[in-house]
Amino acid sequence: MKHLRLLLVAIAFCLTSCTTTQSLYYWGGTSGDATKYEALAYRNYDAQSPESICELVCLYEDMVTHPGGTRKVVPPGICAEYGYLLLQPSTVEAFDKHATKKQRKMMASVDFAQRGAEMLRKEMELYPESVKFIEPLLKRLQK
């Protein structure tokens, strides 16, 4: 009887440990073995192109406007990365010249400079430990 209980507990443990777990944060879905965020960020930083910048901007916007995962909060650092990217003049230029119709539609009502500053402030709000780094950056970028 004791062995049967032990066996049942072991089987129950195995069955419950086989369920899929949800990530704490939404990283834009999956793309092969990596998340979309990992794939696009790597591609953008490895071989930056105007097209990769446009894709990354739209992915960040999706991650910020549709936070998921178990916490339902934007992942740490994403608002800061997104805000900094939006405040770069090269991003606005790349988006104006190379964005697809779908990307333009997604970002139609977005003022890049205003949204960039808003995202940096949101990073500080969501993750107060980032204030030490983001506040001086925001001041420099707004000059």
C-alpha positions in Angstrom: 0.0 0.0 0.0 2.8 2.4 0.9 4.5 1.6 -2.5 1.3 2.3 -4.3 0.9 5.7 -2.7 4.5 6.5 -3.6 3.9 5.5 -7.2 0.7 7.6 -7.4 2.5 10.6 -6.0 5.4 10.1 -8.5 3.0 9.8 -11.4 1.0 12.9 -10.3 4.3 14.9 -10.0 5.4 13.8 -13.5 2.1 14.8 -15.0 2.0 18.2 -13.4 5.6 19.0 -14.3 4.9 18.4 -18.0 2.7 21.4 -18.4 4.0 24.4 -20.3 4.9 27.4 -18.2 4.2 30.9 -19.4 6.9 33.5 -19.4 6.8 36.4 -16.9 6.9 38.8 -19.8 5.7 39.0 -23.4 8.7 39.1 -25.8 6.8 39.5 -29.1 6.1 35.8 -29.6 8.6 33.2 -31.0 10.7 33.1 -34.1 12.4 29.7 -34.3 14.4 28.9 -31.2 14.4 32.5 -30.0 11.8 35.2 -29.1 10.9 37.7 -31.8 12.6 40.4 -29.6 15.8 38.4 -29.5 15.9 37.7 -33.2 15.1 41.2 -34.3 17.3 42.9 -31.7 20.2 40.7 -32.7 19.7 41.2 -36.4 19.4 45.0 -35.9 22.6 45.3 -33.9 24.5 42.7 -35.9 23.7 44.2 -39.4 21.6 47.3 -38.9 19.4 48.3 -41.9 16.6 50.7 -42.3 14.2 47.8 -42.6 15.4 46.2 -39.4 14.9 49.5 -37.6 11.3 49.7 -38.8 10.6 46.1 -37.7 12.1 46.7 -34.3 10.1 49.9 -33.8 6.9 48.1 -34.6 7.8 45.1 -32.3 8.6 47.5 -29.4 5.3 49.2 -30.0 3.5 45.9 -29.9 5.3 44.8 -26.7 4.5 48.1 -25.0 0.9 48.3 -26.0 0.1 44.6 -25.5 2.1 43.5 -22.4 1.6 39.8 -21.7 3.2 37.0 -19.7 2.1 36.3 -16.2 3.0 39.8 -14.9 1.1 41.7 -17.7 3.9 44.3 -17.6 6.4 45.5 -20.2 9.7 43.6 -19.7 12.5 45.5 -18.0 14.6 47.7 -20.3 12.2 47.5 -23.2 10.6 51.0 -22.7 14.1 52.4 -22.3 15.4 50.7 -25.5 12.3 51.8 -27.4 12.4 55.3 -26.1 16.1 55.7 -27.0 15.5 54.3 -30.4 12.6 56.7 -31.1 14.7 59.7 -30.1 17.4 58.9 -32.6 17.1 61.1 -35.8 18.2 58.1 -37.9 15.2 56.1 -36.7 12.7 58.8 -37.9 14.5 59.0 -41.3 14.6 55.2 -41.7 11.0 54.9 -40.9 9.9 57.7 -43.2 11.8 56.2 -46.1 11.6 52.4 -45.6 8.5 51.5 -43.5 5.9 49.2 -45.1 2.3 50.3 -45.4 1.4 48.0 -42.5 4.2 49.6 -40.3 3.1 53.1 -41.3 -0.5 52.3 -40.4 0.6 50.9 -37.0 2.7 54.0 -36.2 0.5 56.6 -38.0 -0.5 58.6 -34.9 2.8 58.4 -33.1 5.1 61.4 -32.7 8.4 59.7 -32.3 10.1 62.4 -30.1 7.1 62.6 -27.8 6.7 58.8 -27.6 10.4 58.4 -27.0 10.4 60.7 -24.0 7.2 59.0 -22.8 8.8 55.6 -23.0 11.8 56.7 -21.0 9.6 58.1 -18.3 7.5 54.9 -18.3 10.7 52.8 -17.8 11.4 54.9 -14.7 7.8 54.4 -13.5 7.7 50.7 -14.0 11.3 50.0 -12.7 12.3 52.7 -10.2 15.8 51.3 -10.0 16.3 52.6 -13.6 15.9 56.3 -12.6 19.6 56.6 -11.8 20.4 55.8 -15.5 17.4 57.0 -17.4 16.9 60.5 -15.9 20.4 61.8 -16.9 19.9 60.2 -20.4 16.5 61.9 -20.8 17.9 65.3 -19.8 20.7 65.0 -22.3 18.4 63.9 -25.1 15.9 66.7 -24.5 18.6 69.4 -24.9 
